[in-house]
Amino acid sequence: MEKPKQGKSKKTRDMYTDRYEVENHHCLAAIAAALIIRPLSISKPSPPAQQSMGGSSRSNKEKSRRSYSPEDPLSDSDSRDASPPPRHSGTRSRSTRRRDSSDGDGSDRDRRRKRSASSSSRKITGEDIAEYLAKKAQKKALKVAKKLKSQTVSGYSNDSNPFGDANLNETFVWRKKIERDVTQGVPLDTFSIKAEKKRQRERMAEIEKVKKRREERAIEKAQHEEEMALLARERARAEFQDWEKKEEEFHFDQSKVRSEIRLREGRIKAIDVLSKHLEPSDDFDIEINEPYMVFKGLTVKEMEELHEDIKMHLDLDRATPTHIQYWE
């Protein structure tokens, strides 16, 4: 350690003084560090030793003060400023800790700098870019899904829906599809809030169209069912009419058979005479000049029966216009 030289210019003296102060401070800091870094197993020094240490430190201070001659142009205030404060052990320990922490920070910075240099030296491939874009798109889609979450979906909620889905309101984010789309060159704007709102509007419009088509199909189905029921009723009615006609024809044929039987057995009725007069036959010897003569001597009941028989023949015996005119 060098003492500032006398006989130089003021600027030179100041420079040497500053250098002396710095070197003196470094020496004191090294002594303090040596005292602090001792192993903890060493027992505390006895009070006399502390006194001797204090005496030695005071003697060192006195020596440092005596090293400046009274003829030194530097003032005593400079020497007092250059000397360390009386309680220098704490200051030394703090400065040592600062130096250690600064050294640690510097080493951390060096390591980070090396890592950044190594990472920058590594080449960025297309796969890295695609992976980064895919992750960014997925985060964007999750953010959009969280922001556009609604309490109901098409009138259904998590608690009330015909699908039994307790997470109906949660927007599904298809990560693999997003990754594939980004890999194929789909821009990230596709996963923005604006684009998602547009897609939701399109989906709602499509849902409305589907609902409308379903309602139209339901109406068409109801109309078709009504038409089929009407056709079935008409078919049944026609079949019933045919059956009725066949039944009436059967009864008409049976009436003819009964009339012939009565004629053979001599139990002739008025309708039998009228029928045979319309269709004369050699099998029966019945001669009637005027058909109305059969009405003579008939009771009311017999007249009613004759009326029903004539009506039946009028409805069923329409083979020729002559028969129709006859029965009318």
Residue frames relative to the residue before (quaternion, step in Angstrom):
aa qw qx qy qz dx dy dz
M 1.0000 0.0000 0.0000 0.0000 0.00 0.00 0.00
E 0.2626 -0.7950 0.5380 0.0976 3.52 -0.73 1.08
K 0.3495 -0.7166 0.5668 0.2076 3.53 -1.09 0.77
P 0.5457 -0.6204 0.4277 0.3666 3.61 -0.95 0.77
K 0.4048 -0.7327 0.5039 0.2129 3.54 -0.87 1.00
Q 0.3977 -0.7038 0.5433 0.2264 3.51 -1.23 0.69
G 0.7288 0.4402 -0.3134 0.4204 3.51 -1.25 0.33
K 0.5750 0.5613 -0.4004 0.4405 3.58 1.17 0.24
S 0.6543 -0.4815 0.3839 0.4389 3.52 -1.28 0.02
K 0.6702 -0.5137 0.3507 0.4048 3.54 -1.26 0.40
K 0.6428 0.5250 -0.3304 0.4495 3.59 0.94 -0.83
T 0.6592 0.4983 -0.3078 0.4715 3.58 0.96 -0.86
R 0.6474 0.5155 -0.3225 0.4595 3.56 1.00 -0.84
D 0.6424 0.5171 -0.3270 0.4615 3.56 0.94 -0.78
M 0.6427 0.5238 -0.3285 0.4523 3.54 0.98 -0.81
Y 0.6761 0.4775 -0.2944 0.4778 3.57 0.93 -0.91
T 0.6262 0.5385 -0.3411 0.4490 3.58 1.02 -0.71
D 0.6577 0.4994 -0.3113 0.4702 3.57 0.89 -0.87
R 0.6502 0.5118 -0.3199 0.4615 3.54 0.95 -0.85
Y 0.6404 0.5242 -0.3191 0.4619 3.56 1.01 -0.80
E 0.6547 0.5118 -0.3148 0.4586 3.55 0.92 -0.88
V 0.6572 0.5090 -0.3170 0.4566 3.58 0.90 -0.86
E 0.6736 0.4867 -0.3060 0.4645 3.58 0.90 -0.91
N 0.6373 0.5232 -0.3280 0.4611 3.55 1.01 -0.79
H 0.6490 0.5149 -0.3109 0.4658 3.60 0.99 -0.84
H 0.6449 0.5131 -0.3200 0.4674 3.61 0.99 -0.78
C 0.6425 0.5193 -0.3303 0.4566 3.58 0.97 -0.80
L 0.6664 0.4953 -0.3042 0.4670 3.55 0.92 -0.92
A 0.6438 0.5168 -0.3262 0.4605 3.58 0.99 -0.78
A 0.6382 0.5183 -0.3305 0.4635 3.60 1.00 -0.74
I 0.6355 0.5174 -0.3316 0.4674 3.59 1.03 -0.80
A 0.6593 0.5052 -0.3088 0.4633 3.57 0.94 -0.90
A 0.6445 0.5162 -0.3268 0.4597 3.58 0.96 -0.80
A 0.6429 0.5184 -0.3245 0.4611 3.58 1.01 -0.77
L 0.6611 0.4960 -0.3072 0.4718 3.57 1.06 -0.72
I 0.6909 0.4892 -0.2839 0.4502 3.59 0.98 -0.82
I 0.7216 0.4761 -0.2524 0.4348 3.59 0.88 -0.93
R 0.4029 0.7109 -0.4926 0.2995 3.61 1.18 0.16
P 0.5789 -0.5796 0.4222 0.3881 3.66 -1.06 0.56
L 0.5467 -0.6447 0.4405 0.3025 3.53 -1.13 0.73
S 0.5594 0.6281 -0.3893 0.3756 3.59 1.19 -0.37
I 0.5690 0.5849 -0.3906 0.4261 3.58 1.21 -0.44
S 0.4272 -0.7136 0.4946 0.2524 3.55 -0.76 0.96
K 0.6139 -0.5548 0.4132 0.3803 3.50 -1.30 0.49
P 0.4948 -0.6461 0.4766 0.3325 3.53 -1.02 0.68
S 0.5548 -0.6148 0.4537 0.3292 3.51 -1.16 0.64
P 0.6746 -0.5154 0.3374 0.4066 3.61 -1.14 0.47
P 0.6324 0.5114 -0.3755 0.4445 3.63 0.90 -0.64
A 0.6317 0.5284 -0.3467 0.4490 3.55 1.02 -0.81
Q 0.6323 0.5226 -0.3415 0.4587 3.56 1.05 -0.81
Q 0.6434 0.5161 -0.3337 0.4564 3.54 1.02 -0.79
S 0.6551 0.5059 -0.3260 0.4569 3.56 0.96 -0.83
M 0.6260 0.5229 -0.3406 0.4677 3.55 1.08 -0.77
G 0.6497 0.5036 -0.3240 0.4682 3.52 0.97 -0.81
G 0.6427 0.5171 -0.3327 0.4570 3.56 1.04 -0.79
S 0.6537 0.5077 -0.3274 0.4558 3.55 0.96 -0.81
S 0.6493 0.5060 -0.3364 0.4574 3.58 1.01 -0.79
R 0.6465 0.5022 -0.3370 0.4651 3.57 1.05 -0.75
S 0.6354 0.5199 -0.3445 0.4553 3.58 1.01 -0.73
N 0.6212 0.5323 -0.3414 0.4628 3.56 1.05 -0.71
K 0.6433 0.5167 -0.3288 0.4594 3.56 1.00 -0.83
E 0.6590 0.5050 -0.3243 0.4532 3.56 0.96 -0.89
K 0.6318 0.5323 -0.3355 0.4528 3.56 1.00 -0.80
S 0.6692 0.4965 -0.3125 0.4561 3.54 0.96 -0.87
R 0.6413 0.5053 -0.3378 0.4683 3.58 1.10 -0.64
R 0.6790 0.4979 -0.3050 0.4450 3.59 1.00 -0.84
S 0.5526 0.6375 -0.3992 0.3590 3.56 1.17 -0.48
Y 0.6542 0.4428 -0.3131 0.5272 3.58 1.22 -0.40
S 0.3492 -0.7369 0.5426 0.2014 3.57 -0.81 1.03
P 0.5874 -0.5844 0.4119 0.3792 3.64 -1.10 0.49
E 0.6536 0.5139 -0.3368 0.4419 3.54 1.16 -0.39
D 0.4280 0.7030 -0.4729 0.3148 3.58 1.27 0.02
P 0.4524 -0.7058 0.4600 0.2925 3.60 -0.69 0.97
L 0.5772 0.5636 -0.4063 0.4290 3.63 1.17 -0.37
S 0.4783 -0.6870 0.4753 0.2709 3.57 -0.95 0.82
D 0.6380 -0.5335 0.3988 0.3864 3.54 -1.31 0.32
S 0.5744 0.5929 -0.3852 0.4125 3.53 1.15 -0.52
D 0.6202 0.5382 -0.3436 0.4557 3.57 1.09 -0.70
S 0.6636 0.4932 -0.3171 0.4645 3.56 0.97 -0.85
R 0.6405 0.5147 -0.3321 0.4632 3.57 1.04 -0.76
D 0.6409 0.5129 -0.3285 0.4671 3.53 1.06 -0.74
A 0.6673 0.5125 -0.3099 0.4427 3.55 1.01 -0.78
S 0.6387 0.5247 -0.3412 0.4476 3.61 1.10 -0.63
P 0.5103 -0.6502 0.4611 0.3229 3.61 -1.03 0.71
P 0.6046 -0.5552 0.4120 0.3955 3.58 -1.17 0.38
P 0.6763 -0.5162 0.3279 0.4106 3.59 -1.16 0.47
R 0.7571 0.3032 -0.1894 0.5468 3.62 0.88 -0.91
H 0.0559 0.8592 -0.5018 0.0828 3.53 0.38 1.30
S 0.5218 0.6621 -0.4309 0.3221 3.63 1.13 -0.32
G 0.6685 0.4890 -0.3063 0.4693 3.62 0.94 -0.87
T 0.6448 0.5233 -0.3221 0.4547 3.55 0.99 -0.86
R 0.6512 0.5133 -0.3206 0.4579 3.53 0.99 -0.87
S 0.6645 0.5018 -0.3231 0.4497 3.59 0.89 -0.88
R 0.6537 0.5064 -0.3284 0.4565 3.58 0.97 -0.83
S 0.6610 0.4985 -0.3191 0.4612 3.57 0.89 -0.86
T 0.6305 0.5283 -0.3385 0.4570 3.58 1.06 -0.74
R 0.6559 0.5038 -0.3172 0.4641 3.55 0.98 -0.90
R 0.6262 0.5305 -0.3454 0.4551 3.57 1.02 -0.78
R 0.6597 0.5107 -0.3159 0.4518 3.53 0.94 -0.90
D 0.6487 0.5138 -0.3187 0.4622 3.57 1.01 -0.85
S 0.6682 0.4898 -0.3102 0.4662 3.56 0.95 -0.90
S 0.6423 0.5120 -0.3340 0.4623 3.57 1.01 -0.77
D 0.6245 0.5220 -0.3414 0.4701 3.57 1.09 -0.71
G 0.6481 0.5141 -0.3181 0.4631 3.58 1.03 -0.85
D 0.6463 0.5117 -0.3225 0.4652 3.58 0.98 -0.85
G 0.6461 0.5258 -0.3224 0.4496 3.52 0.99 -0.81
S 0.6539 0.4992 -0.3193 0.4704 3.57 1.01 -0.81
D 0.6281 0.5239 -0.3387 0.4651 3.60 1.06 -0.76
R 0.6470 0.5119 -0.3220 0.4644 3.55 0.96 -0.84
D 0.6366 0.5263 -0.3327 0.4550 3.55 1.00 -0.79
R 0.6601 0.5043 -0.3162 0.4583 3.57 0.95 -0.88
R 0.6536 0.5035 -0.3195 0.4660 3.57 0.96 -0.86
R 0.6408 0.5263 -0.3255 0.4543 3.54 1.00 -0.82
K 0.6498 0.5098 -0.3181 0.4654 3.56 1.01 -0.81
R 0.6557 0.5098 -0.3207 0.4554 3.56 0.96 -0.86
S 0.6590 0.4996 -0.3142 0.4662 3.57 0.96 -0.88
A 0.6407 0.5172 -0.3317 0.4604 3.56 1.03 -0.76
S 0.6642 0.4937 -0.3140 0.4653 3.58 1.00 -0.83
S 0.6602 0.4993 -0.3154 0.4640 3.57 1.02 -0.80
S 0.6598 0.4966 -0.3159 0.4672 3.57 1.01 -0.76
S 0.6376 0.5258 -0.3352 0.4523 3.54 1.13 -0.64
R 0.5989 0.5527 -0.3708 0.4454 3.63 1.20 -0.50
K 0.4396 -0.7103 0.4858 0.2574 3.56 -0.87 0.89
I 0.3519 -0.7169 0.5676 0.2001 3.59 -1.04 0.86
T 0.2137 -0.8009 0.5519 0.0911 3.55 -0.61 1.17
G 0.6774 -0.4835 0.3688 0.4140 3.53 -1.32 0.14
E 0.6086 0.5524 -0.3573 0.4436 3.59 1.10 -0.64
D 0.6300 0.5262 -0.3348 0.4627 3.58 1.04 -0.78
I 0.6537 0.5051 -0.3173 0.4656 3.58 0.94 -0.84
A 0.6634 0.5045 -0.3089 0.4582 3.58 0.93 -0.89
E 0.6494 0.5120 -0.3199 0.4624 3.58 0.99 -0.82
Y 0.6438 0.5178 -0.3184 0.4647 3.57 1.00 -0.83
L 0.6731 0.4874 -0.3000 0.4684 3.58 0.89 -0.90
A 0.6373 0.5270 -0.3356 0.4510 3.60 1.01 -0.76
K 0.6574 0.4965 -0.3138 0.4721 3.58 0.93 -0.85
K 0.6461 0.5166 -0.3196 0.4621 3.56 0.99 -0.81
A 0.6582 0.5013 -0.3083 0.4695 3.58 0.97 -0.84
Q 0.6442 0.5175 -0.3278 0.4579 3.60 0.99 -0.77
K 0.6414 0.5072 -0.3238 0.4760 3.58 0.98 -0.81
K 0.6473 0.5194 -0.3143 0.4608 3.54 0.99 -0.84
A 0.6627 0.5018 -0.3064 0.4639 3.58 0.95 -0.86
L 0.6417 0.5122 -0.3249 0.4693 3.60 1.00 -0.77
K 0.6440 0.5164 -0.3168 0.4671 3.57 1.00 -0.80
V 0.6559 0.5010 -0.3081 0.4731 3.58 0.96 -0.86
A 0.6543 0.5161 -0.3162 0.4534 3.59 0.95 -0.86
K 0.6583 0.4997 -0.3093 0.4704 3.57 1.01 -0.78
K 0.6835 0.4909 -0.2903 0.4557 3.57 0.99 -0.80
L 0.7530 0.3786 -0.2041 0.4979 3.59 0.99 -0.80
K 0.3350 0.7494 -0.5075 0.2619 3.59 1.18 0.38
S 0.1176 -0.7991 0.5888 0.0298 3.58 -0.88 0.98
Q 0.5779 -0.6116 0.4265 0.3318 3.54 -1.27 0.45
T 0.7913 0.1630 -0.0809 0.5837 3.59 1.12 -0.63
V 0.1733 -0.7526 0.6275 0.0996 3.55 -1.23 0.58
S 0.8346 -0.1355 0.0287 0.5332 3.55 -0.47 1.29
G 0.7378 -0.4195 0.2235 0.4792 3.54 1.02 0.83
Y 0.6548 0.4761 -0.3159 0.4948 3.60 1.27 -0.01
S 0.2041 -0.7591 0.6070 0.1173 3.56 -1.21 0.63
N 0.7087 -0.4426 0.3233 0.4443 3.56 -1.32 0.06
D 0.7115 0.4522 -0.2562 0.4729 3.58 1.05 -0.78
S 0.7961 0.2094 -0.0892 0.5608 3.58 1.06 -0.72
N 0.4076 0.6585 -0.5520 0.3090 3.55 -0.31 1.29
P 0.5202 -0.6779 0.4249 0.2989 3.60 -1.03 0.72
F 0.6161 0.5794 -0.3396 0.4117 3.59 1.26 -0.10
G 0.3940 -0.7294 0.4727 0.2989 3.60 1.24 -0.30
D 0.4498 0.6850 -0.4439 0.3625 3.58 1.18 0.59
A 0.2652 -0.7865 0.5406 0.1371 3.59 -0.57 1.18
N 0.7226 0.3638 -0.2324 0.5399 3.62 1.25 -0.22
L 0.1740 0.8327 -0.5100 0.1275 3.56 1.06 0.74
N 0.7025 0.4753 -0.2727 0.4542 3.60 1.01 -0.79
E 0.5640 0.5908 -0.3964 0.4191 3.60 1.22 -0.24
T 0.3591 -0.7333 0.5391 0.2064 3.55 -0.81 1.03
F 0.3393 -0.7539 0.5310 0.1859 3.57 -0.71 1.08
V 0.1656 -0.7676 0.6148 0.0737 3.55 -0.88 1.01
W 0.2206 -0.7931 0.5614 0.0847 3.55 -0.46 1.26
R 0.2451 -0.8287 0.4871 0.1265 3.55 0.08 1.32
K 0.6673 0.5070 -0.3137 0.4463 3.59 0.87 -0.91
K 0.6497 0.5059 -0.3219 0.4673 3.58 0.98 -0.78
I 0.6341 0.5196 -0.3308 0.4674 3.58 0.99 -0.82
E 0.6520 0.5105 -0.3154 0.4635 3.58 0.94 -0.89
R 0.6605 0.5013 -0.3106 0.4648 3.59 0.95 -0.84
D 0.6564 0.5144 -0.3169 0.4518 3.59 0.95 -0.88
V 0.6582 0.4958 -0.3146 0.4712 3.58 0.94 -0.87
T 0.6348 0.5262 -0.3307 0.4591 3.58 1.01 -0.76
Q 0.6968 0.4617 -0.2647 0.4808 3.57 1.08 -0.73
G 0.6423 -0.5802 0.3086 0.3944 3.59 1.26 0.10
V 0.3758 0.7112 -0.5120 0.3015 3.60 1.18 0.35
P 0.4379 -0.7148 0.4674 0.2810 3.65 -0.74 0.94
L 0.6007 -0.5901 0.4103 0.3502 3.56 -1.23 0.54
D 0.5487 0.6148 -0.4032 0.3979 3.60 1.18 -0.40
T 0.5409 0.6252 -0.4022 0.3933 3.58 1.21 -0.37
F 0.7335 0.4039 -0.2217 0.4996 3.60 1.15 -0.59
S 0.4178 0.7093 -0.4676 0.3221 3.60 1.21 0.38
I 0.6750 -0.4873 0.3645 0.4171 3.56 -1.33 0.23
K 0.6378 0.5371 -0.3298 0.4428 3.57 0.97 -0.84
A 0.6776 0.4818 -0.2944 0.4713 3.58 0.90 -0.92
E 0.6510 0.5120 -0.3222 0.4586 3.60 1.00 -0.78
K 0.6308 0.5165 -0.3344 0.4727 3.61 1.02 -0.74
K 0.6337 0.5227 -0.3303 0.4648 3.57 1.01 -0.79
R 0.6587 0.4974 -0.3104 0.4717 3.59 0.95 -0.86
Q 0.6345 0.5247 -0.3350 0.4582 3.59 1.03 -0.73
R 0.6362 0.5143 -0.3314 0.4701 3.59 1.00 -0.78
E 0.6499 0.5073 -0.3189 0.4675 3.59 0.97 -0.83
R 0.6526 0.5070 -0.3208 0.4628 3.59 0.98 -0.81
M 0.6525 0.5057 -0.3211 0.4642 3.59 0.96 -0.83
A 0.6313 0.5148 -0.3352 0.4734 3.60 1.02 -0.76
E 0.6516 0.5040 -0.3155 0.4710 3.59 0.98 -0.80
I 0.6326 0.5261 -0.3301 0.4627 3.58 1.04 -0.78
E 0.6422 0.5153 -0.3221 0.4671 3.57 1.00 -0.83
K 0.6359 0.5200 -0.3288 0.4660 3.59 1.01 -0.80
V 0.6528 0.5106 -0.3154 0.4623 3.57 0.96 -0.87
K 0.6401 0.5189 -0.3257 0.4636 3.58 0.99 -0.82
K 0.6549 0.5114 -0.3137 0.4596 3.56 0.95 -0.90
R 0.6612 0.4969 -0.3101 0.4689 3.60 0.93 -0.87
R 0.6406 0.5207 -0.3290 0.4585 3.57 1.02 -0.76
E 0.6455 0.5016 -0.3218 0.4776 3.60 0.98 -0.80
E 0.6449 0.5102 -0.3271 0.4656 3.59 0.98 -0.82
R 0.6508 0.5056 -0.3206 0.4669 3.58 0.98 -0.82
A 0.6315 0.5251 -0.3396 0.4584 3.59 1.04 -0.73
I 0.6474 0.5049 -0.3174 0.4745 3.59 1.01 -0.83
E 0.6582 0.5034 -0.3097 0.4663 3.58 0.93 -0.90
K 0.6423 0.5218 -0.3263 0.4568 3.56 1.00 -0.79
A 0.6514 0.5076 -0.3193 0.4649 3.59 0.98 -0.85
Q 0.6491 0.5070 -0.3189 0.4690 3.58 0.98 -0.83
H 0.6490 0.5164 -0.3189 0.4587 3.57 0.96 -0.86
E 0.6545 0.5049 -0.3157 0.4659 3.57 0.95 -0.85
E 0.6426 0.5160 -0.3272 0.4624 3.58 1.02 -0.78
E 0.6507 0.5067 -0.3143 0.4702 3.58 0.99 -0.83
M 0.6535 0.5066 -0.3195 0.4628 3.57 0.96 -0.82
A 0.6411 0.5108 -0.3303 0.4679 3.57 1.02 -0.76
L 0.6382 0.5224 -0.3262 0.4620 3.58 1.03 -0.80
L 0.6497 0.5075 -0.3121 0.4721 3.58 0.98 -0.85
A 0.6427 0.5166 -0.3291 0.4601 3.56 1.00 -0.79
R 0.6498 0.5040 -0.3245 0.4674 3.57 0.99 -0.80
E 0.6538 0.5041 -0.3184 0.4660 3.58 0.96 -0.84
R 0.6440 0.5127 -0.3244 0.4660 3.57 0.99 -0.79
A 0.6578 0.4981 -0.3100 0.4724 3.53 0.98 -0.84
R 0.6387 0.5225 -0.3291 0.4592 3.55 1.03 -0.80
A 0.6527 0.5091 -0.3145 0.4647 3.57 0.97 -0.87
E 0.6507 0.5048 -0.3186 0.4693 3.54 0.97 -0.84
F 0.6504 0.5134 -0.3208 0.4587 3.53 1.01 -0.80
Q 0.6376 0.5173 -0.3282 0.4671 3.55 1.02 -0.82
D 0.6371 0.5133 -0.3303 0.4708 3.56 0.97 -0.79
W 0.6550 0.5100 -0.3162 0.4592 3.51 0.96 -0.85
E 0.6384 0.5202 -0.3218 0.4673 3.55 1.03 -0.86
K 0.6542 0.5131 -0.3163 0.4569 3.56 0.94 -0.89
K 0.6552 0.5022 -0.3092 0.4721 3.54 0.95 -0.87
E 0.6387 0.5244 -0.3270 0.4584 3.53 1.03 -0.79
E 0.6583 0.5011 -0.3101 0.4684 3.57 0.98 -0.88
E 0.6361 0.5160 -0.3316 0.4681 3.58 1.00 -0.78
F 0.6286 0.5312 -0.3354 0.4585 3.55 1.00 -0.78
H 0.6717 0.4841 -0.3008 0.4733 3.56 0.92 -0.92
F 0.6228 0.5415 -0.3407 0.4504 3.61 1.05 -0.73
D 0.6562 0.4950 -0.3065 0.4800 3.55 0.97 -0.89
Q 0.6515 0.5123 -0.3174 0.4608 3.56 0.99 -0.78
S 0.6221 0.5357 -0.3440 0.4557 3.59 1.10 -0.70
K 0.6263 0.5264 -0.3340 0.4680 3.58 1.06 -0.74
V 0.6527 0.5082 -0.3152 0.4652 3.56 0.95 -0.89
R 0.6595 0.5007 -0.3151 0.4638 3.58 0.92 -0.85
S 0.6224 0.5439 -0.3416 0.4473 3.58 1.06 -0.81
E 0.6564 0.5015 -0.3111 0.4699 3.61 0.93 -0.86
I 0.6452 0.5180 -0.3284 0.4556 3.57 0.97 -0.81
R 0.6597 0.4991 -0.3178 0.4634 3.56 0.94 -0.82
L 0.6345 0.5299 -0.3359 0.4515 3.57 1.00 -0.77
R 0.6572 0.5063 -0.3164 0.4599 3.59 0.95 -0.83
E 0.7378 0.4202 -0.2256 0.4776 3.54 0.96 -0.87
G 0.5137 -0.6758 0.4065 0.3379 3.61 1.22 -0.06
R 0.5368 0.5838 -0.4238 0.4375 3.56 1.20 0.42
I 0.0470 0.8579 -0.5079 0.0625 3.52 0.74 1.06
K 0.1634 -0.7504 0.6346 0.0865 3.52 -1.17 0.89
A 0.6930 -0.4907 0.3284 0.4137 3.58 -1.26 0.35
I 0.6590 0.5070 -0.3181 0.4555 3.60 0.94 -0.82
D 0.6069 0.5506 -0.3621 0.4443 3.60 1.10 -0.60
V 0.6473 0.5173 -0.3140 0.4635 3.55 1.01 -0.84
L 0.6668 0.4966 -0.3094 0.4616 3.60 0.95 -0.88
S 0.6489 0.5146 -0.3253 0.4565 3.60 0.94 -0.79
K 0.6923 0.4629 -0.2869 0.4734 3.60 0.92 -0.82
H 0.6039 0.5394 -0.3660 0.4587 3.55 1.12 -0.49
L 0.6441 0.4990 -0.3175 0.4851 3.60 1.12 -0.66
E 0.7781 0.1361 -0.0603 0.6102 3.59 1.03 -0.76
P 0.1538 -0.8247 0.5374 0.0865 3.61 0.16 1.22
S 0.0722 -0.7883 0.6110 0.0050 3.55 -1.14 0.73
D 0.4900 -0.6770 0.4771 0.2717 3.55 -1.12 0.71
D 0.5440 0.6423 -0.3972 0.3658 3.55 1.22 -0.30
F 0.7729 0.2710 -0.1426 0.5558 3.56 1.10 -0.65
D 0.3030 -0.7498 0.5642 0.1665 3.58 -0.93 0.98
I 0.3029 0.7193 -0.5604 0.2770 3.54 0.22 1.31
E 0.0141 -0.7934 0.6075 -0.0368 3.52 -0.73 1.11
I 0.0501 0.7696 -0.6311 0.0834 3.52 -0.75 1.12
N 0.3205 -0.7591 0.5359 0.1838 3.51 -0.67 1.13
E 0.7900 0.1054 -0.0411 0.6025 3.55 0.98 -0.83
P 0.4347 -0.7318 0.4564 0.2590 3.61 -0.69 1.05
Y 0.6226 0.5747 -0.3631 0.3877 3.58 1.03 -0.60
M 0.5196 0.6606 -0.4092 0.3552 3.61 1.26 -0.30
V 0.5641 0.6166 -0.3839 0.3928 3.61 1.25 -0.37
F 0.6193 0.5766 -0.3486 0.4032 3.57 1.14 -0.46
K 0.5566 0.6203 -0.3985 0.3829 3.59 1.22 -0.34
G 0.8379 0.2104 -0.1789 0.4709 3.51 -1.02 0.88
L 0.4974 0.6503 -0.4416 0.3670 3.67 1.19 0.24
T 0.4268 -0.6765 0.5375 0.2671 3.52 -1.09 0.71
V 0.6954 -0.4572 0.3402 0.4378 3.57 -1.33 0.12
K 0.6538 0.5152 -0.3196 0.4528 3.57 0.92 -0.84
E 0.6636 0.4944 -0.3011 0.4739 3.54 0.98 -0.86
M 0.6181 0.5325 -0.3403 0.4675 3.57 1.11 -0.64
E 0.6490 0.5079 -0.3194 0.4678 3.61 0.97 -0.77
E 0.6491 0.5021 -0.3196 0.4737 3.56 0.97 -0.81
L 0.6450 0.5151 -0.3202 0.4649 3.58 0.99 -0.80
H 0.6283 0.5341 -0.3344 0.4563 3.59 1.03 -0.74
E 0.6603 0.4970 -0.3074 0.4718 3.60 0.93 -0.84
D 0.6576 0.5080 -0.3170 0.4572 3.58 0.96 -0.81
I 0.6493 0.5050 -0.3216 0.4690 3.60 0.98 -0.82
K 0.6375 0.5247 -0.3260 0.4604 3.58 0.98 -0.80
M 0.6454 0.5106 -0.3252 0.4659 3.59 0.96 -0.81
H 0.6652 0.4854 -0.3086 0.4760 3.60 0.92 -0.82
L 0.6298 0.5333 -0.3399 0.4510 3.58 1.06 -0.66
D 0.6864 0.4770 -0.2802 0.4721 3.59 1.04 -0.74
L 0.7983 0.3400 -0.1569 0.4716 3.56 0.95 -0.85
D 0.7070 0.4348 -0.2702 0.4880 3.57 1.01 -0.65
R 0.2671 0.7617 -0.5339 0.2519 3.56 0.30 1.33
A 0.2036 0.8137 -0.5190 0.1644 3.54 1.01 0.71
T 0.7970 0.0436 0.0020 0.6024 3.60 0.99 -0.87
P 0.6156 -0.5467 0.4037 0.3991 3.60 -1.16 0.40
T 0.5829 0.5851 -0.3756 0.4206 3.61 1.13 -0.59
H 0.6489 0.5105 -0.3103 0.4712 3.58 0.97 -0.88
I 0.6493 0.5150 -0.3281 0.4534 3.58 0.93 -0.88
Q 0.6703 0.4933 -0.2960 0.4688 3.54 0.89 -0.94
Y 0.6295 0.5457 -0.3364 0.4390 3.57 1.00 -0.80
W 0.7300 0.4268 -0.2542 0.4693 3.58 0.75 -0.97
E 0.5988 0.5377 -0.3805 0.4555 3.58 1.11 -0.44
